[in-house]
Amino acid sequence: MIELRTPAEVEAMRPAGRFVAEVLATLRDDARVGTNLLALDQRAHEMIRRAGAESCYIDYHPSFGASPFGKVLCTSINDAVLHGLPFDYALRDGDLVSLDFAAAVDGWVADSAVSFVVGTPRDEDLALIDTTQRALSAAIDAAQTGRRIGDISAAVAAVARADGYLINTDFGGHGVGRTMHGDPHVPNDGKAGRGYPLRAGLVLALEPWFLASTDRLITDPDGWTLRSADGSRGAHSEHTVAITEDGLIVLTDRSFLGVD
């Protein structure tokens, strides 16, 4: 069921968005060559506890997950792009890192993701990350009252195709509110002018993600981590946004912290 939020409820979601933004900015700063993924997850756990927030991941067990996730942060490295289960791994020079984090504050959820390279970057990795960021910006621009879900999807796909990337629609954006994943689904490809009409009060997580040379995923033995089928690298950018009568609010915007 698609739920629309009142202006007061959208305002009540701002602390969750700000908290998620702060956690991702902190973890991005902490993620350096030699940093262990389990240490990043522990830092996120500590920030959740100090803020009196609630993890959306630790007990999460959807049909596609082998078991409850058990961690509070998704850490996808290099050819992993989604749902990366943190494990005992120290980041290496040139690793492409995607961090995805969702938490609830006072019962309201926000969800966001960021990709970056630790150490010395490859040009092709920076280009891939840039495409996901520009696709997210295009999705945000399209998320306006009077338009439709298909307009968001088409905007994402146009950026990806212009840069030569294939698109997987198995996982994409989604509704956000009292729970992390709700209706509607927002695929990263679609037809403009089609789908659910965008109305004030709709809160969505928009999340373009692409792989360098395939659109096929395989699942790790951990039952969670999704990797490219051909070993090529992936990147992922995501923000939670609220559509209002006065325009769009990017609830997980990190610019107030002086970061992108």
Secondary structure per residue as TSV (DSSP state, phi and psi in degrees):
chain	resnum	aa	ss	phi	psi
A	1	M	-	360.0	133.2
A	2	I	-	-87.1	127.0
A	3	E	-	-113.0	138.4
A	4	L	-	-105.3	137.9
A	5	R	-	-98.4	143.9
A	6	T	-	-72.8	162.1
A	7	P	H	-54.7	-37.7
A	8	A	H	-65.9	-37.9
A	9	E	H	-68.7	-38.8
A	10	V	H	-60.1	-43.5
A	11	E	H	-61.2	-37.3
A	12	A	H	-68.5	-18.1
A	13	M	H	-84.5	-13.0
A	14	R	H	-59.7	-42.1
A	15	P	H	-60.7	-36.7
A	16	A	H	-64.8	-44.2
A	17	G	H	-61.3	-43.2
A	18	R	H	-64.5	-41.7
A	19	F	H	-63.9	-47.0
A	20	V	H	-60.2	-41.7
A	21	A	H	-60.3	-43.5
A	22	E	H	-64.4	-41.7
A	23	V	H	-63.4	-47.9
A	24	L	H	-63.8	-39.6
A	25	A	H	-63.1	-41.3
A	26	T	H	-65.0	-45.7
A	27	L	H	-68.0	-36.3
A	28	R	H	-62.3	-39.1
A	29	D	H	-69.0	-34.9
A	30	D	H	-74.6	-24.8
A	31	A	-	-79.0	101.6
A	32	R	-	-130.8	170.6
A	33	V	T	-56.4	126.8
A	34	G	T	98.6	-14.9
A	35	T	-	-71.1	133.6
A	36	N	B	-86.8	140.4
A	37	L	H	-60.4	-34.0
A	38	L	H	-67.9	-30.1
A	39	A	H	-69.4	-37.2
A	40	L	H	-64.1	-43.4
A	41	D	H	-63.0	-40.0
A	42	Q	H	-65.4	-39.3
A	43	R	H	-62.0	-43.4
A	44	A	H	-62.3	-39.4
A	45	H	H	-61.6	-42.4
A	46	E	H	-65.3	-40.3
A	47	M	H	-66.2	-37.6
A	48	I	H	-60.9	-46.7
A	49	R	H	-63.9	-44.9
A	50	R	H	-64.8	-33.7
A	51	A	H	-84.0	-9.5
A	52	G	T	68.9	27.2
A	53	A	-	-89.4	-176.8
A	54	E	E	-135.3	132.1
A	55	S	E	-70.6	139.7
A	56	C	S	-91.7	-8.4
A	57	Y	S	-103.2	-37.0
A	58	I	T	-59.1	-37.0
A	59	D	T	-104.9	9.1
A	60	Y	-	-70.5	126.7
A	61	H	-	-144.7	75.4
A	62	P	-	-75.8	176.8
A	63	S	T	-62.9	-29.7
A	64	F	T	-86.1	-4.6
A	65	G	S	-95.2	139.9
A	66	A	S	-70.1	-25.8
A	67	S	S	-163.6	173.0
A	68	P	-	-53.9	141.1
A	69	F	-	-58.9	-45.1
A	70	G	-	84.4	-7.7
A	71	K	S	-127.0	172.8
A	72	V	S	-109.8	1.8
A	73	L	-	-142.4	140.7
A	74	C	E	-94.5	126.8
A	75	T	E	-124.1	102.3
A	76	S	E	-107.6	125.2
A	77	I	E	-118.8	128.7
A	78	N	T	60.1	-104.1
A	79	D	T	-81.7	-4.0
A	80	A	E	-87.1	142.3
A	81	V	E	-130.8	-27.3
A	82	L	E	-137.9	149.3
A	83	H	S	59.4	29.1
A	84	G	-	-64.1	117.2
A	85	L	-	-80.8	119.9
A	86	P	-	-57.6	139.6
A	87	F	-	-145.1	178.1
A	88	D	S	-75.2	87.3
A	89	Y	-	-143.8	126.7
A	90	A	B	-93.2	127.2
A	91	L	-	-59.1	141.7
A	92	R	-	-113.2	159.7
A	93	D	T	-56.6	125.9
A	94	G	T	90.5	-0.5
A	95	D	-	-63.3	136.2
A	96	L	E	-92.8	119.6
A	97	V	E	-114.2	131.1
A	98	S	E	-118.9	122.1
A	99	L	E	-110.1	128.2
A	100	D	E	-124.2	129.3
A	101	F	E	-142.8	133.9
A	102	A	E	-136.0	140.5
A	103	A	E	-151.5	159.7
A	104	A	E	-111.6	136.7
A	105	V	E	-124.6	121.5
A	106	D	T	54.6	35.4
A	107	G	T	86.6	-2.8
A	108	W	E	-109.1	139.2
A	109	V	E	-104.2	145.8
A	110	A	E	-134.2	152.5
A	111	D	E	-142.8	132.6
A	112	S	E	-155.3	158.6
A	113	A	E	-146.2	152.9
A	114	V	E	-144.6	144.5
A	115	S	E	-120.4	145.2
A	116	F	E	-162.1	169.8
A	117	V	E	-113.6	136.1
A	118	V	-	-94.4	139.7
A	119	G	S	74.2	-138.7
A	120	T	S	-84.2	117.3
A	121	P	-	-85.5	154.2
A	122	R	-	-90.2	143.3
A	123	D	H	-58.8	-39.0
A	124	E	H	-68.1	-30.2
A	125	D	H	-70.1	-42.7
A	126	L	H	-62.9	-37.7
A	127	A	H	-65.6	-40.5
A	128	L	H	-64.8	-45.5
A	129	I	H	-60.1	-45.0
A	130	D	H	-59.5	-38.7
A	131	T	H	-63.1	-43.2
A	132	T	H	-64.8	-37.0
A	133	Q	H	-68.6	-42.0
A	134	R	H	-69.7	-34.1
A	135	A	H	-65.4	-37.7
A	136	L	H	-65.7	-41.9
A	137	S	H	-61.1	-40.3
A	138	A	H	-65.1	-39.0
A	139	A	H	-63.6	-42.6
A	140	I	H	-63.0	-42.5
A	141	D	H	-62.6	-32.1
A	142	A	H	-82.6	-14.6
A	143	A	-	-84.4	77.2
A	144	Q	-	-131.1	149.7
A	145	T	T	-57.3	144.1
A	146	G	T	91.4	-11.4
A	147	R	-	-102.7	-170.9
A	148	R	B	-132.7	165.1
A	149	I	H	-54.3	-40.4
A	150	G	H	-59.2	-28.3
A	151	D	H	-67.3	-38.5
A	152	I	H	-65.0	-49.3
A	153	S	H	-60.5	-43.9
A	154	A	H	-64.9	-36.0
A	155	A	H	-65.1	-42.0
A	156	V	H	-62.7	-48.1
A	157	A	H	-63.3	-36.5
A	158	A	H	-61.7	-40.6
A	159	V	H	-66.9	-45.4
A	160	A	H	-62.0	-47.1
A	161	R	H	-66.4	-37.9
A	162	A	H	-60.9	-29.1
A	163	D	T	-96.1	3.4
A	164	G	T	86.3	17.9
A	165	Y	-	-99.1	146.7
A	166	L	-	-82.1	163.8
A	167	I	-	-129.0	129.0
A	168	N	-	-102.5	132.2
A	169	T	-	-109.5	10.4
A	170	D	S	-66.9	-36.7
A	171	F	S	-127.5	138.2
A	172	G	-	-162.1	-152.8
A	173	G	E	-73.8	173.5
A	174	H	E	-166.7	164.4
A	175	G	E	-69.5	150.7
A	176	V	-	-136.2	143.8
A	177	G	S	-172.1	-110.2
A	178	R	S	-77.3	-19.9
A	179	T	S	-124.7	164.3
A	180	M	S	-73.6	-41.7
A	181	H	S	-119.0	117.0
A	182	G	E	-140.0	-179.6
A	183	D	E	-78.8	150.7
A	184	P	E	-90.9	159.8
A	185	H	E	-74.4	138.9
A	186	V	E	-121.9	89.0
A	187	P	-	-66.9	159.5
A	188	N	S	-88.8	15.8
A	189	D	S	-152.0	143.4
A	190	G	-	176.8	-178.4
A	191	K	-	-104.6	129.3
A	192	A	T	-59.4	143.6
A	193	G	T	82.6	-0.1
A	194	R	-	-109.5	161.5
A	195	G	S	90.6	-172.5
A	196	Y	S	-60.9	133.9
A	197	P	B	-70.9	139.0
A	198	L	-	-82.6	122.6
A	199	R	-	-124.9	156.2
A	200	A	T	-58.5	136.1
A	201	G	T	100.5	-8.0
A	202	L	-	-81.2	126.8
A	203	V	E	-115.7	125.8
A	204	L	E	-131.0	147.1
A	205	A	E	-97.9	118.4
A	206	L	E	-101.8	127.5
A	207	E	-	-146.3	82.1
A	208	P	-	-65.5	135.1
A	209	W	E	-144.9	140.2
A	210	F	E	-140.9	155.3
A	211	L	E	-110.3	150.3
A	212	A	S	-62.5	-36.6
A	213	S	S	-145.9	20.3
A	214	T	-	-155.6	167.9
A	215	D	S	-120.8	12.5
A	216	R	-	-102.8	140.8
A	217	L	E	-115.6	151.2
A	218	I	E	-128.3	153.6
A	219	T	E	-102.5	132.6
A	220	D	-	-64.4	162.0
A	221	P	T	-58.6	-20.4
A	222	D	T	-69.4	-6.8
A	223	G	S	80.8	3.7
A	224	W	S	-130.1	-54.7
A	225	T	-	-62.3	127.1
A	226	L	E	-104.4	125.4
A	227	R	E	-119.5	161.4
A	228	S	E	-67.3	145.0
A	229	A	T	-70.9	-20.4
A	230	D	T	-110.1	6.8
A	231	G	S	84.0	1.3
A	232	S	-	-76.4	159.8
A	233	R	-	-82.4	161.3
A	234	G	E	-132.8	158.5
A	235	A	E	-141.8	158.4
A	236	H	E	-151.9	126.1
A	237	S	-	-128.2	139.5
A	238	E	B	-152.4	141.0
A	239	H	E	-136.8	150.0
A	240	T	E	-93.0	128.3
A	241	V	E	-128.4	151.0
A	242	A	E	-120.3	127.6
A	243	I	E	-88.2	125.1
A	244	T	E	-129.0	169.0
A	245	E	T	-63.0	-24.6
A	246	D	T	-96.7	6.2
A	247	G	E	120.0	-174.5
A	248	L	E	-90.0	139.6
A	249	I	E	-113.7	123.2
A	250	V	E	-89.8	98.6
A	251	L	T	-66.9	-29.7
A	252	T	T	-102.0	18.9
A	253	D	-	-55.7	131.9
A	254	R	-	-101.3	2.5
A	255	S	G	-63.9	-27.2
A	256	F	G	-66.6	-14.8
A	257	L	G	-94.9	-0.1
A	258	G	T	79.6	19.6
A	259	V	-	-127.7	164.7
A	260	D	-	-84.6	360.0
